[in-house]
Amino acid sequence: MEASDPFEVHFATVESSNFQKGYQGRIPIFGQPLVVRCALGVTVPPETLSFIAMYNLALVYQLKYFHEEISDVSNLRKAAHLYKCSHEVVLSQSVEISAIHLFALVINLASAQEALLEKEGRKLCLDVALSIYMFMMYSGDEMELPQSLRYFLQSVVPLLLPDPQVASAA
């Protein structure tokens, strides 16, 4: 953390895998919660804390849904709603987060929407995720990622790209 950066948003280090396959779906979930690292006495903007709290709560509901023996779809609906709210906070309050944090949010929302059979929402999220990924790739941000995040991106990128159209032979 540099002197000019009073706080930073990071993925928490957890014992389990950073990502996992969604329940009966193709889109994996990025399973690490977000944390704020800052020096003692630094005030973190409430918008940033709201974003982190909503993202983490959405992740809890989503993981709960995928790990329950009998899945309660209301948990998945809560997760999708909270992801949308956290995304709205980022956009409306100009919360400064890195592209990878926004990418994880959008992918997790796409996974929830896939399980809820919301095809249009899932497609929109995947389109946004592809834009974020391209931004990271061309800005050089992707090279700064820890190895675990690169593996996650490698598992998601094939899902972002549209299926190639195969022309029939004449």
PAFINU-737133 format. One line per 8 residues: their letters; for each residue x, y, z of N, C-alpha, C, CB. Coordinates in Angstrom, 3 decimals, padded with zeros to 6 digits. Glycine has a CB too. Example, Ala and Ser with C-alpha at 12.3 -4.5 7.8 and 13.67 -1.06 7.14 Angstrom:
2
as	013.190:-005.690:007.800:012.300:-004.500:007.800:013.200:-003.300:007.800:011.308:-004.473:009.046  012.850:-002.250:007.080:013.670:-001.060:007.140:012.900:000.030:007.870:014.084:-000.598:005.725 .
END
This chain:
170
measdpfe	000.847:-001.168:000.000:000.000:000.000:000.000:000.894:001.233:000.000:-000.965:-000.003:001.217  000.702:002.101:-000.984:001.499:003.318:-001.087:000.912:004.402:-000.190:001.568:003.805:-002.550  001.697:005.413:000.086:001.253:006.498:000.945:000.053:007.230:000.346:002.395:007.474:001.188  -000.032:007.298:-000.988:-001.143:007.989:-001.627:-002.431:007.175:-001.589:-000.789:008.318:-003.057  -002.350:005.865:-001.336:-003.514:004.993:-001.260:-003.837:004.705:000.201:-003.272:003.679:-002.037  -004.840:005.408:000.783:-005.135:005.191:002.191:-005.767:003.834:002.473:-006.038:006.272:002.684  -006.401:003.215:001.466:-006.972:001.883:001.654:-006.987:001.152:000.323:-008.402:001.966:002.248  -007.079:-000.177:000.396:-007.142:-001.019:-000.795:-008.169:-002.108:-000.573:-005.759:-001.630:-001.127 .
vhfatves	-008.875:-002.467:-001.634:-009.815:-003.579:-001.596:-009.100:-004.790:-002.174:-011.137:-003.254:-002.388  -009.157:-005.904:-001.447:-008.492:-007.148:-001.867:-009.441:-008.318:-001.710:-007.201:-007.394:-001.050  -009.119:-009.411:-002.386:-009.798:-010.668:-002.107:-009.173:-011.250:-000.856:-009.698:-011.665:-003.313  -010.011:-011.770:000.026:-009.507:-012.406:001.242:-008.815:-013.704:000.863:-010.656:-012.667:002.262  -007.817:-014.057:001.616:-007.159:-015.340:001.419:-007.953:-016.380:002.191:-005.659:-015.300:001.883  -008.396:-017.389:001.483:-009.190:-018.438:002.120:-008.522:-019.784:001.887:-010.645:-018.446:001.577  -008.846:-020.729:002.758:-008.237:-022.055:002.683:-008.703:-022.846:001.456:-008.553:-022.836:003.944  -009.988:-022.700:001.106:-010.534:-023.510:000.029:-010.183:-022.927:-001.333:-012.043:-023.632:000.173 .
snfqkgyq	-010.675:-023.581:-002.358:-010.428:-023.151:-003.729:-010.963:-021.745:-003.965:-011.061:-024.129:-004.718  -010.265:-020.983:-004.794:-010.697:-019.626:-005.116:-011.959:-019.605:-005.951:-009.602:-018.892:-005.839  -012.183:-020.645:-006.722:-013.382:-020.692:-007.538:-013.871:-022.121:-007.598:-013.121:-020.136:-008.954  -015.131:-022.253:-007.905:-015.726:-023.571:-007.999:-016.792:-023.577:-009.064:-016.305:-024.006:-006.658  -017.086:-024.736:-009.534:-018.089:-024.879:-010.571:-019.455:-024.601:-009.974:-018.038:-026.284:-011.207  -020.261:-023.843:-010.695:-021.633:-023.584:-010.269:-022.458:-024.855:-010.331:-022.273:-022.494:-011.134  -023.485:-024.926:-009.562:-024.363:-026.089:-009.494:-025.024:-026.317:-010.841:-025.427:-025.912:-008.396  -024.760:-027.436:-011.461:-025.318:-027.844:-012.748:-025.116:-026.792:-013.836:-026.792:-028.140:-012.596 .
gripifgq	-024.194:-025.887:-013.653:-023.985:-024.845:-014.644:-022.561:-024.847:-015.147:-024.331:-023.490:-014.071  -022.348:-024.052:-016.166:-021.015:-023.965:-016.750:-020.203:-022.833:-016.169:-021.112:-023.800:-018.233  -020.860:-021.839:-015.576:-020.158:-020.646:-015.122:-019.665:-020.852:-013.695:-021.072:-019.402:-015.209  -018.352:-020.788:-013.478:-017.823:-020.970:-012.120:-018.098:-019.748:-011.249:-016.313:-021.248:-012.167  -018.010:-019.956:-009.962:-018.204:-018.879:-008.995:-016.839:-018.524:-008.430:-019.208:-019.294:-007.854  -016.552:-017.229:-008.355:-015.341:-016.813:-007.666:-015.702:-016.718:-006.200:-014.774:-015.449:-008.222  -015.116:-017.596:-005.382:-015.574:-017.790:-004.013:-014.825:-017.070:-002.916:-015.540:-019.180:-003.721  -014.002:-016.097:-003.246:-013.288:-015.371:-002.196:-014.028:-014.093:-001.842:-011.851:-015.049:-002.636 .
plvvrcal	-014.248:-013.852:-000.548:-014.866:-012.583:-000.140:-013.883:-011.426:-000.298:-015.356:-012.664:001.320  -014.413:-010.221:-000.229:-013.591:-009.014:-000.321:-013.292:-008.479:001.073:-014.295:-007.933:-001.174  -012.123:-007.873:001.216:-011.721:-007.223:002.465:-011.084:-005.880:002.132:-010.733:-008.122:003.281  -011.030:-005.011:003.137:-010.362:-003.720:002.991:-009.112:-003.750:003.846:-011.300:-002.533:003.398  -008.012:-003.338:003.259:-006.762:-003.189:004.011:-006.442:-001.703:004.075:-005.579:-004.002:003.347  -006.213:-001.225:005.286:-005.884:000.190:005.425:-005.091:000.404:006.705:-007.164:001.060:005.424  -004.448:001.534:006.756:-003.691:001.910:007.949:-004.669:002.278:009.070:-002.721:003.097:007.645  -004.212:002.133:010.281:-005.015:002.482:011.441:-005.411:003.949:011.372:-004.251:002.187:012.743 .
gvtvppet	-006.672:004.237:011.611:-007.151:005.612:011.607:-007.640:006.114:010.266:-006.087:006.495:012.078  -007.501:005.317:009.216:-007.959:005.713:007.888:-009.463:005.463:007.799:-007.192:004.932:006.767  -010.184:006.443:007.295:-011.618:006.302:007.109:-011.891:005.803:005.701:-012.347:007.637:007.371  -012.563:004.672:005.632:-012.934:004.100:004.338:-014.316:004.649:003.983:-012.929:002.513:004.375  -014.496:005.144:002.756:-015.796:005.699:002.374:-016.921:004.678:002.577:-015.765:006.163:000.910  -018.066:005.138:003.076:-019.178:004.214:003.325:-019.662:003.509:002.059:-020.332:004.961:003.954  -019.516:004.145:000.894:-019.931:003.508:-000.361:-019.091:002.256:-000.623:-019.805:004.500:-001.547  -017.812:002.355:-000.335:-016.917:001.212:-000.537:-017.284:000.087:000.421:-015.440:001.627:-000.340 .
lsfiamyn	-017.548:000.442:001.669:-017.942:-000.569:002.653:-019.292:-001.194:002.290:-018.008:000.053:004.060  -020.223:-000.388:001.758:-021.523:-000.915:001.324:-021.338:-001.915:000.189:-022.459:000.233:000.877  -020.505:-001.546:-000.770:-020.241:-002.449:-001.889:-019.681:-003.780:-001.386:-019.262:-001.801:-002.887  -018.676:-003.710:-000.515:-018.030:-004.922:-000.009:-019.019:-005.774:000.790:-016.817:-004.558:000.866  -019.806:-005.129:001.642:-020.775:-005.870:002.464:-021.817:-006.579:001.590:-021.479:-004.916:003.454  -022.346:-005.869:000.595:-023.353:-006.484:-000.278:-022.764:-007.605:-001.126:-023.979:-005.430:-001.185  -021.549:-007.381:-001.653:-020.890:-008.423:-002.448:-020.675:-009.676:-001.590:-019.532:-007.909:-003.012  -020.138:-009.494:-000.385:-019.855:-010.638:000.478:-021.128:-011.359:000.910:-019.081:-010.186:001.701 .
lalvyqlk	-022.188:-010.614:001.201:-023.454:-011.243:001.583:-024.050:-012.006:000.403:-024.454:-010.184:002.095  -023.959:-011.437:-000.794:-024.424:-012.134:-001.994:-023.657:-013.441:-002.182:-024.267:-011.236:-003.240  -022.350:-013.387:-001.977:-021.517:-014.584:-002.112:-021.929:-015.654:-001.102:-020.033:-014.229:-001.928  -022.237:-015.246:000.117:-022.680:-016.200:001.150:-023.969:-016.887:000.705:-022.896:-015.480:002.515  -024.949:-016.117:000.232:-026.220:-016.705:-000.213:-026.007:-017.632:-001.404:-027.225:-015.601:-000.580  -025.139:-017.233:-002.320:-024.897:-018.060:-003.498:-024.214:-019.366:-003.124:-024.050:-017.301:-004.515  -023.194:-019.291:-002.289:-022.505:-020.514:-001.866:-023.419:-021.400:-001.036:-021.247:-020.171:-001.069  -024.257:-020.786:-000.215:-025.218:-021.553:000.581:-026.151:-022.325:-000.342:-026.029:-020.623:001.518 .
yfheeisd	-026.644:-021.666:-001.384:-027.528:-022.324:-002.340:-026.837:-023.530:-002.974:-027.975:-021.335:-003.426  -025.602:-023.352:-003.423:-024.904:-024.419:-004.125:-024.437:-025.553:-003.207:-023.725:-023.847:-004.849  -024.353:-025.296:-001.899:-023.864:-026.324:-000.981:-024.961:-026.998:-000.169:-022.867:-025.725:-000.051  -026.195:-026.509:-000.264:-027.288:-027.137:000.464:-027.676:-028.447:-000.185:-028.492:-026.208:000.537  -028.098:-029.398:000.647:-028.556:-030.673:000.108:-029.834:-030.467:-000.702:-028.793:-031.694:001.245  -030.747:-029.683:-000.148:-031.960:-029.301:-000.866:-031.856:-027.792:-001.096:-033.287:-029.693:-000.061  -031.575:-027.417:-002.321:-031.309:-026.012:-002.639:-032.577:-025.173:-002.528:-030.720:-025.885:-004.049  -032.448:-024.060:-001.838:-033.532:-023.101:-001.675:-033.297:-021.969:-002.667:-033.615:-022.564:-000.200 .
vsnlrkaa	-034.142:-021.903:-003.687:-033.947:-020.928:-004.763:-034.027:-019.493:-004.231:-034.994:-021.140:-005.870  -034.667:-019.278:-003.093:-034.734:-017.915:-002.548:-033.338:-017.410:-002.184:-035.654:-017.871:-001.306  -032.437:-018.302:-001.772:-031.053:-017.894:-001.493:-030.373:-017.391:-002.764:-030.251:-019.070:-000.890  -030.638:-018.055:-003.862:-030.046:-017.656:-005.131:-030.641:-016.324:-005.614:-030.260:-018.756:-006.189  -031.932:-016.145:-005.410:-032.563:-014.866:-005.779:-031.996:-013.726:-004.934:-034.103:-014.943:-005.603  -031.788:-013.987:-003.641:-031.187:-012.973:-002.763:-029.779:-012.631:-003.249:-031.145:-013.473:-001.288  -029.019:-013.655:-003.609:-027.652:-013.432:-004.094:-027.673:-012.560:-005.347:-026.947:-014.781:-004.388  -028.510:-012.900:-006.309:-028.580:-012.130:-007.553:-028.981:-010.682:-007.265:-029.582:-012.778:-008.536 .
hlykcshe	-029.963:-010.493:-006.380:-030.399:-009.144:-006.033:-029.266:-008.350:-005.375:-031.618:-009.202:-005.099  -028.543:-008.977:-004.458:-027.452:-008.283:-003.775:-026.289:-007.971:-004.721:-026.954:-009.122:-002.605  -025.985:-008.876:-005.648:-024.953:-008.577:-006.646:-025.368:-007.368:-007.482:-024.701:-009.804:-007.561  -026.643:-007.327:-007.888:-027.127:-006.192:-008.678:-027.038:-004.892:-007.870:-028.584:-006.437:-009.139  -027.404:-004.971:-006.591:-027.324:-003.774:-005.725:-025.880:-003.315:-005.550:-027.950:-004.063:-004.343  -024.959:-004.257:-005.368:-023.554:-003.874:-005.197:-023.009:-003.262:-006.486:-022.701:-005.095:-004.781  -023.434:-003.785:-007.626:-023.025:-003.221:-008.907:-023.588:-001.809:-009.062:-023.491:-004.121:-010.072  -024.826:-001.611:-008.643:-025.448:-000.285:-008.716:-024.707:000.718:-007.831:-026.928:-000.363:-008.302 .
vvlsqsve	-024.256:000.276:-006.656:-023.486:001.161:-005.769:-022.188:001.582:-006.456:-023.179:000.457:-004.413  -021.528:000.636:-007.110:-020.283:000.953:-007.822:-020.538:002.013:-008.888:-019.681:-000.320:-008.466  -021.612:001.830:-009.641:-021.892:002.766:-010.739:-022.401:004.116:-010.244:-022.911:002.161:-011.687  -023.349:004.108:-009.320:-023.972:005.373:-008.909:-023.124:006.178:-007.933:-025.311:005.100:-008.286  -022.304:005.500:-007.134:-021.502:006.198:-006.124:-020.038:006.329:-006.524:-021.599:005.475:-004.800  -019.693:005.884:-007.722:-018.310:005.944:-008.220:-017.321:005.307:-007.253:-017.909:007.388:-008.479  -017.664:004.116:-006.792:-016.764:003.376:-005.900:-015.564:002.920:-006.717:-017.491:002.151:-005.231  -014.383:003.161:-006.200:-013.165:002.786:-006.903:-012.766:001.360:-006.519:-012.021:003.779:-006.585 .
isaihlfa	-012.956:000.464:-007.478:-012.528:-000.920:-007.303:-011.753:-001.308:-008.550:-013.749:-001.887:-007.056  -010.981:-002.362:-008.435:-010.203:-002.799:-009.592:-011.096:-003.567:-010.565:-009.008:-003.676:-009.147  -010.617:-003.705:-011.769:-011.373:-004.409:-012.807:-011.627:-005.860:-012.412:-010.625:-004.352:-014.146  -010.683:-006.496:-011.755:-010.878:-007.907:-011.385:-011.988:-008.062:-010.361:-009.580:-008.501:-010.833  -012.168:-007.090:-009.462:-013.261:-007.167:-008.492:-014.607:-007.037:-009.198:-013.112:-006.072:-007.415  -014.676:-006.131:-010.159:-015.897:-005.972:-010.935:-016.143:-007.218:-011.793:-015.816:-004.707:-011.822  -015.085:-007.778:-012.333:-015.190:-009.002:-013.131:-015.766:-010.135:-012.281:-013.804:-009.405:-013.702  -015.253:-010.318:-011.059:-015.754:-011.375:-010.174:-017.228:-011.168:-009.857:-014.940:-011.418:-008.874 .
lvinlasa	-017.622:-009.940:-009.600:-019.021:-009.632:-009.313:-019.907:-010.023:-010.493:-019.190:-008.135:-008.989  -019.518:-009.617:-011.690:-020.334:-009.871:-012.879:-020.405:-011.368:-013.184:-019.768:-009.111:-014.091  -019.301:-012.075:-013.036:-019.291:-013.518:-013.288:-020.152:-014.248:-012.257:-017.846:-014.064:-013.261  -020.047:-013.869:-010.991:-020.875:-014.506:-009.966:-022.355:-014.248:-010.224:-020.486:-013.998:-008.570  -022.695:-013.033:-010.648:-024.079:-012.726:-010.999:-024.520:-013.560:-012.199:-024.241:-011.225:-011.301  -023.663:-013.697:-013.197:-023.993:-014.519:-014.375:-024.244:-015.964:-013.966:-022.855:-014.455:-015.423  -023.451:-016.484:-013.040:-023.632:-017.851:-012.560:-024.978:-018.001:-011.860:-022.493:-018.244:-011.611  -025.329:-017.016:-011.027:-026.624:-017.053:-010.335:-027.763:-016.988:-011.344:-026.739:-015.889:-009.322 .
qealleke	-027.630:-016.113:-012.341:-028.685:-015.984:-013.336:-028.800:-017.236:-014.198:-028.432:-014.772:-014.213  -027.685:-017.898:-014.446:-027.730:-019.156:-015.189:-028.540:-020.190:-014.411:-026.300:-019.682:-015.465  -028.296:-020.293:-013.111:-029.023:-021.256:-012.285:-030.502:-020.885:-012.152:-028.382:-021.347:-010.901  -030.811:-019.587:-012.219:-032.198:-019.126:-012.155:-032.883:-019.154:-013.526:-032.248:-017.714:-011.584  -032.159:-019.610:-014.540:-032.650:-019.701:-015.917:-033.018:-018.330:-016.494:-033.860:-020.624:-015.977  -032.277:-017.307:-016.091:-032.462:-015.963:-016.626:-031.451:-015.765:-017.757:-032.289:-014.868:-015.506  -031.828:-016.225:-018.947:-030.905:-016.247:-020.083:-030.452:-014.857:-020.521:-031.552:-016.945:-021.244  -031.364:-013.896:-020.574:-031.001:-012.555:-021.021:-030.030:-011.888:-020.046:-032.255:-011.694:-021.185 .
grklcldv	-030.308:-012.003:-018.744:-029.422:-011.430:-017.731:-028.054:-012.078:-017.761:-030.030:-011.578:-016.348  -028.027:-013.395:-017.925:-026.762:-014.130:-017.998:-025.941:-013.668:-019.196:-027.020:-015.647:-018.084  -026.598:-013.517:-020.357:-025.890:-013.084:-021.555:-025.348:-011.671:-021.381:-026.813:-013.152:-022.777  -026.134:-010.782:-020.806:-025.682:-009.413:-020.573:-024.462:-009.405:-019.648:-026.822:-008.562:-019.971  -024.506:-010.188:-018.588:-023.368:-010.263:-017.653:-022.121:-010.797:-018.346:-023.717:-011.157:-016.447  -022.292:-011.814:-019.174:-021.134:-012.377:-019.866:-020.553:-011.380:-020.871:-021.522:-013.679:-020.580  -021.416:-010.583:-021.506:-020.930:-009.538:-022.416:-020.118:-008.493:-021.642:-022.119:-008.859:-023.154  -020.624:-008.096:-020.478:-019.907:-007.127:-019.636:-018.591:-007.734:-019.159:-020.777:-006.695:-018.420 .
alsiymfm	-018.629:-009.003:-018.748:-017.414:-009.678:-018.279:-016.358:-009.732:-019.385:-017.745:-011.104:-017.791  -016.790:-009.982:-020.610:-015.841:-010.012:-021.725:-015.197:-008.642:-021.925:-016.545:-010.462:-023.019  -015.986:-007.590:-021.813:-015.439:-006.236:-021.939:-014.419:-005.953:-020.843:-016.566:-005.194:-021.889  -014.733:-006.347:-019.630:-013.806:-006.140:-018.507:-012.527:-006.936:-018.730:-014.464:-006.548:-017.163  -012.682:-008.179:-019.171:-011.511:-009.019:-019.408:-010.616:-008.406:-020.487:-011.943:-010.439:-019.816  -011.231:-007.930:-021.569:-010.445:-007.317:-022.645:-009.736:-006.068:-022.128:-011.350:-006.962:-023.853  -010.400:-005.287:-021.294:-009.770:-004.113:-020.695:-008.546:-004.532:-019.880:-010.778:-003.348:-019.805  -008.711:-005.582:-019.045:-007.586:-006.042:-018.220:-006.447:-006.544:-019.088:-008.037:-007.149:-017.258 .
mysgdeme	-006.796:-007.273:-020.143:-005.759:-007.848:-020.992:-004.972:-006.760:-021.719:-006.376:-008.814:-022.002  -005.669:-005.771:-022.257:-004.990:-004.743:-023.035:-004.373:-003.641:-022.186:-005.944:-004.141:-024.003  -004.804:-003.519:-020.940:-004.203:-002.507:-020.070:-003.012:-003.068:-019.300:-005.243:-001.963:-019.095  -002.826:-004.377:-019.393:-001.713:-005.002:-018.690:-002.058:-005.425:-017.274:-000.552:-004.067:-018.656  -003.286:-005.142:-016.812:-003.692:-005.506:-015.452:-003.690:-007.014:-015.236:-005.072:-004.948:-015.154  -004.002:-007.776:-016.280:-004.095:-009.221:-016.125:-002.751:-009.829:-015.728:-004.594:-009.855:-017.417  -001.661:-009.256:-016.185:-000.344:-009.799:-015.873:000.016:-009.598:-014.402:000.711:-009.153:-016.761  -000.626:-008.659:-013.728:-000.343:-008.384:-012.324:-001.135:-009.288:-011.378:-000.647:-006.935:-012.016 .
lpqslryf	-001.970:-010.146:-011.915:-002.845:-010.966:-011.077:-002.094:-012.136:-010.465:-004.027:-011.477:-011.886  -002.497:-012.537:-009.262:-001.939:-013.757:-008.677:-002.284:-014.953:-009.567:-002.474:-013.974:-007.229  -001.524:-016.007:-009.459:-001.709:-017.188:-010.299:-003.126:-017.745:-010.191:-000.702:-018.263:-009.919  -003.699:-017.761:-008.974:-005.041:-018.327:-008.795:-006.082:-017.560:-009.610:-005.429:-018.319:-007.309  -005.921:-016.239:-009.702:-006.869:-015.457:-010.490:-006.668:-015.690:-011.981:-006.731:-013.970:-010.169  -005.451:-015.914:-012.393:-005.219:-016.221:-013.807:-005.879:-017.544:-014.181:-003.707:-016.275:-014.111  -005.806:-018.536:-013.275:-006.479:-019.815:-013.530:-007.987:-019.609:-013.643:-006.160:-020.832:-012.410  -008.535:-018.757:-012.767:-009.967:-018.473:-012.816:-010.332:-017.848:-014.159:-010.380:-017.540:-011.657 .
lqsvvpll	-009.559:-016.862:-014.587:-009.835:-016.209:-015.864:-009.756:-017.206:-017.018:-008.855:-015.056:-016.096  -008.765:-018.104:-016.965:-008.621:-019.099:-018.029:-009.838:-020.019:-018.083:-007.341:-019.925:-017.821  -010.452:-020.290:-016.929:-011.616:-021.174:-016.917:-012.874:-020.468:-017.404:-011.842:-021.719:-015.519  -012.911:-019.144:-017.294:-014.107:-018.388:-017.657:-014.071:-017.887:-019.093:-014.280:-017.221:-016.722  -012.915:-017.536:-019.607:-012.815:-016.928:-020.936:-013.514:-017.755:-022.022:-011.356:-016.740:-021.304  -013.367:-019.077:-022.065:-014.082:-019.818:-023.116:-015.603:-019.649:-023.039:-013.736:-021.296:-023.026  -016.131:-019.401:-021.854:-017.568:-019.203:-021.719:-018.005:-017.836:-022.222:-017.981:-019.374:-020.277  -017.086:-016.876:-022.204:-017.421:-015.519:-022.615:-017.507:-015.376:-024.120:-016.410:-014.553:-022.074 .
lpdpqvas	-016.709:-016.130:-024.821:-016.645:-016.010:-026.272:-017.825:-016.742:-026.899:-015.307:-016.568:-026.812  -018.463:-016.139:-027.872:-019.614:-016.793:-028.508:-019.177:-018.075:-029.209:-020.296:-015.838:-029.516  -020.100:-019.027:-029.267:-019.812:-020.267:-029.980:-019.569:-019.949:-031.440:-020.968:-021.287:-029.826  -018.500:-020.530:-032.021:-018.228:-020.251:-033.428:-019.340:-020.823:-034.297:-016.862:-020.833:-033.848  -019.705:-020.068:-035.314:-020.716:-020.519:-036.265:-020.047:-021.417:-037.288:-021.424:-019.317:-036.958  -020.520:-022.615:-037.375:-019.950:-023.570:-038.314:-020.793:-023.532:-039.592:-019.903:-025.018:-037.700  -020.132:-023.189:-040.689:-020.836:-023.141:-041.965:-020.923:-024.542:-042.534:-020.131:-022.187:-042.959  -022.046:-024.840:-043.128:-022.190:-026.165:-043.726:-021.391:-026.214:-045.032:-023.694:-026.502:-043.981 .
aa	-020.898:-027.390:-045.332:-020.110:-027.580:-046.551:-021.048:-027.527:-047.761:-019.327:-028.937:-046.509  -020.582:-026.914:-048.829:-021.440:-026.766:-050.019:-021.425:-027.999:-050.850:-021.009:-025.589:-050.860 .
END
